[in-house]
Amino acid sequence: MENKPYIYPDGRMRSKDASLYTGFREGTLSNWRVIGKGPRFIKRGTRVFYFQADLDD
């Protein structure tokens, strides 16, 4: 299996893919969400998405 993140056409990626893209663990991204640190994210139901542009900043 290839370790390339899936990026939706609008630039979104799920937490797992954002982890692959940035090199940070999913747990680290999760902790940052809780304390209000890290890249901007959105929630749709129970799913968390990051935008590629925000991860690049």
C-alpha positions as CSV (number, residue, x, y, z in Angstrom):
1,M,0.0,0.0,0.0
2,E,1.3,3.4,-0.9
3,N,1.6,6.1,1.7
4,K,0.3,9.0,-0.3
5,P,-2.3,11.2,1.2
6,Y,-5.7,11.4,-0.5
7,I,-6.6,15.0,-1.2
8,Y,-10.1,15.8,-2.3
9,P,-10.5,18.1,-5.4
10,D,-11.4,21.0,-3.2
11,G,-8.1,20.6,-1.2
12,R,-9.6,18.9,1.9
13,M,-8.0,15.9,3.5
14,R,-9.0,13.7,6.4
15,S,-7.0,13.6,9.6
16,K,-5.2,10.4,8.5
17,D,-4.2,12.0,5.2
18,A,-3.2,15.3,6.9
19,S,-0.9,13.2,9.1
20,L,0.8,11.6,6.1
21,Y,1.1,15.0,4.4
22,T,2.6,16.8,7.3
23,G,4.6,14.0,9.0
24,F,2.9,14.7,12.4
25,R,1.0,11.8,14.1
26,E,-2.7,11.8,14.1
27,G,-2.6,12.0,17.9
28,T,-0.6,15.2,17.7
29,L,-3.1,16.8,15.3
30,S,-5.9,15.7,17.7
31,N,-4.2,17.2,20.7
32,W,-3.6,20.4,18.9
33,R,-7.3,20.6,18.0
34,V,-8.2,20.2,21.7
35,I,-5.9,23.0,22.9
36,G,-6.6,25.3,19.9
37,K,-3.2,25.1,18.4
38,G,-2.1,23.9,15.0
39,P,-3.6,24.2,11.5
40,R,-7.2,25.3,10.9
41,F,-9.7,22.4,10.6
42,I,-13.4,21.8,10.0
43,K,-15.7,19.1,11.3
44,R,-18.5,17.6,9.3
45,G,-20.4,15.3,11.7
46,T,-17.7,13.2,13.4
47,R,-15.1,13.7,10.6
48,V,-12.3,16.1,10.8
49,F,-10.9,17.7,7.7
50,Y,-7.9,19.9,7.0
51,F,-7.3,22.0,3.9
52,Q,-4.0,21.6,2.1
53,A,-3.4,25.4,2.0
54,D,-3.7,25.6,5.8
55,L,-1.3,22.8,6.2
56,D,1.2,24.4,3.9
57,D,1.1,27.6,6.0
